[in-house]
Amino acid sequence: MGELGATETSGEELSQLVASDVSEQKKVTVAKGENLKRGAVMGIVTSELRIEHGTVTDGPYEVGETVTDQTLSGTAVVDVVGDGFLDVSNVSGDIAAPNTLAGGTSGASAPITDTVVEQNKYKELDPDDGNGTETARSILLQDTDASAADQAAQAYFMGTYRLDDLVWPDGITDAQKNAALLQLQDRGILVDKDFV
């Protein structure tokens, strides 16, 4: 039985990601800012705020710094510095457009253009994160470019898959991979690897 929803693109042969006749997939939302390849191991954001902003002065913002809404005095910790946005966690108080967002360490400043709650959206596994993406939950079925906006995609949630065809984040350690594989296994997503 072939893979449901799998197609060939640009004449390139797809990897043999699925290693059994049984697999289950469902629709997911890949969060804006992600550009993931087929086979990417993903986690789900449990709670995060995305702050979209205008031109930064005296920047850039820095990962790990606390940012403050200069009008409402709300604060948050920067997890990701993107192109025109920050993903933040540990939000305290209100942060809203069109106020100015100030970086506590960097001294960066920019007008807030929008705020979006990032919840129940999928991102690349990040073992060092604390907002849900540190736990492996699914495997992406297709290349998905969500650089500019959230994108609907298909992901695998059950079945057996080839370890060699999984796509991991840069810098992940063998110990972190093994932990992620065990997390997937607990959800019915198996890989062709023996744990001893």
N, C-alpha and C positions, 0 to 999 in steps of 0.2 A: 504494500500500500504506500503510495507517495505521500508527501507532506501536504496537508491542507493549506491552501493559500500561498504556497511557494511558487515563485515564478522565476524565469531566467531574465536577466536584464543585461543589456548591452552585449549579448552574445557570450557572456561569461558564465561558466558552469558554477552553480552554487555548491557550497561545501556539503558534505554528508552529515549535517548537524544532528538530524534525528537518527537514532540508532535502534529503533524498534518500530513495530507496526502500529503501536498505539501512542497517540499524543493528543493532548487537549490544549486548545488555544482560546484566547478571548481578547476582546478589544481593550486597549489601555490608552491612557493619555500620557505621552512623553512630554515632560516639562520643557518650556521654552529655555533655550540656552544649551540644550543637549544636541549632539550630533553623533549618533550611535550606529555601529555596524551590526549586521545580523549576527546573532550568537552572543551579543552583549549580556552579561549578567547584571540584573537590575535590582534596585531596592525601591521602596515607595516612600515618598515624603509624608510623614505623619503630621507635621505642622511646621510651616516656614512662611516667611513673608518676603515677597519680592518687592523691592523699592526701585522703580524706574525713575531716572533722573536726567536732567539736562547737562549742559557743559560743566565740567568740573574745573574749579580753580584751585590752585595751591595743592593739587593732588599728585598722585591718585590716592583713592581710599586703600586701606590695607586690611587684609584678612586678619581677623582676631581683634580688631579695634572696635570700640564702642562708638556708635554714631548717634547723634541727637537731633531731633526735630527742634529747630531753634524757636518755633512759636509755641508748640504744644508740650515741649519738654519730654516727649516720649523717647525712649532709648532702645537700642538693639545691638547685637554683636554681629559683625560681618563674617559670613561663612564663605561667600563667593563674590569676587569682584568681576563683573561681566562688562560687556560693551554696552554702556548706557543703563546698567542695572546693578543692584546689589541683592544677593540672597542673604537674609539675616535671620537670626533666631534669638531666643531669650528676650523677646519683645516685652517692654514694660511701658505702659501708657500708650498714648496715641501718636501715630506718625501719619501725615496726610499731605496731599498736594494742596496748594502750591507752595508750601513752606520750604524753608532752606534746611538741608541736611548737612550737619557738620561732623567731621571725623575727629574723634578725641585724640588720636595719636598722630595721624598724618597731617591734620590741619586742613584737609580737603573740604571743599564746600561746593554744593550744587543745588539747584532748585528741584524739588520733588515734582515729577510729572504724573505719577500714578503709583498706587500700591495694589498688589494682587496677593491674595492668600494662596500659597502653594500647598495644597493639601490633596492627598490621594492621587498624586501624579508620580510617574515613574522617572527615575534618573539612574545613571550609571552607579553601580555599587561603589560605595565609599566607606571602607572599613573604619576610617577615623572620624566619621561624621556622627552626630548624635541626634539627627532628626528623622531617623527611619531608614535612610539609605545605607546604613551600616549593616543591614540585614538583607541577605540575598533572598529574593522572592520569586523571580521569574527570569526567563531567557527570551530575548527579543527575536522575533521571527524574521524581520526584514530590516534593511538599512532604513534609518529614520533620521532626517535632518530637521530638528526642531530649533535650529539656531535663531530664527526670527520670531517664531510663535509656537505655542503648544501644537502638537501633532497627534492625531489618532494613529494607532499602530496595532499590530497583533503581537501577542506574546504567548509563550508556552507556559503552562501551569501544571502539566502532568506529562509523564512519559520518560523515556530513556534517551540520553543525548551523548554525543561524542565529546569527550574532554578536550581533544585536540582542536575542536572547532569552536570552543567557547572563546569569547573576547573579554579580556580583563582590563581594568583600568591600569594606567601606567603606574609603576612603582609598587604594585601589590606584591606582598611576600608570599612564599609557599605556605606558610602557616595561615595567613589570611585567606588564601585560596581554599585550603582544606576546610577551614571554618565555614566558608561560604558554601562549599559543596555539601557539607553536613546540614546546613540550614535548608538548602534546596531539597535534600533527601527527606528531611522532616516534612516537607510539603508535597511529597510524591513526585519530585523531579529528580531522576536518577542519572548518574553519569557512569561511563564505563571505566570506573576506577575502584580498586579494592582498598578498603581501609583496614589496616592491621594494627 
